Amino acid sequence: MTVEVIEADRTWMGNEFTSGVQLAIGEDGRIEAAGALGRTPTRRLRRVALLPGFVNTHSHAFQRGLRGYGELFPAGA
C-alpha cells in the first residue's frame, strides 16, 4: 500500500532531468514505483531536483596489507 506520492520539479531518470515524475513510497519507506504515475502528489517539492542516493562502495581492505609497516622507522628518525 502506497503511503506517499512525491513529485519534484525535476527528477534524474538515468540520462536527463525529467519533469512530471512521481515516486510512490511504500509503508516500509522504499520506492514502489517511479514515473508518470498519474496520481495526486501527497508531497510536492517545488524548486527541487531529485537525484538517486549514491552508494558508498569504497574499501579499506588495502590497509590490512599495510598493517604494521608504518611503525618501522629508520634509525635516527
N, C-alpha and C positions, 0 to 999 in steps of 0.2 A: 504494500500500500504506500503510495507516494505521500510524503508529509509536506514537501515544499517544492515549488517550481520557481527557479531563479532565472532571471533574464537580465543580461547586461547589455550595454550599448554595442559592445563588440566582444566576440569570443574567438580565441585562436582555435582553428579547426584543422591543424596539421600543416597547411601551407599558406594560409592567409587569415586575416581577421574577418569575421563574418558577423553581420547584424541579424537579428531575428532568431538567434539560437537560444533555446531554453534547456535548462538542466533540471531533470526530475530527481529529487533527492529522497531516498527511502528512509524508513524508520531507523535503520542502522547507520545512517549518515553517509552511505555510499551512493554514488551516482547510478541511477537505474536506467536513465535514457538521456540522450543529448541530441539536439537537432531542432528542426522546426516542428515542435510537438503540437502547436495549435491550442495550447492550454492557457488559462489565465494565470499570469505570474503571481505568486504569493509574495515575492520579493523582487522589486525592480531596482537594478543598480544603474543609476544614471551617471554618465561621465566616467564609466569604469570599463576596463578591458580585462577579461578573464583569461588567464594562462593556466596550463596544466601544472600540477605540482611536480617539481623535478626531483628525481630520486638521487640521493647521495650514495654514489657507488664507489667512493674512494676506499683504499685499503691501507692498513698499516702492517701488512704481512712482511714487508721487506725489513722492518725494524727487528723482527725476530732473528733474521740472519745476521744483523749487525750487533746483536746483544753482546755486551762485554768488550767490544772493540774500542769504545770511547773512553774506557777507564785506563788504557795504557798510554802513558805519556813518555816522551823521550827523556833521557837523563838530563837533569838541569832545567827542565821546563817548569 
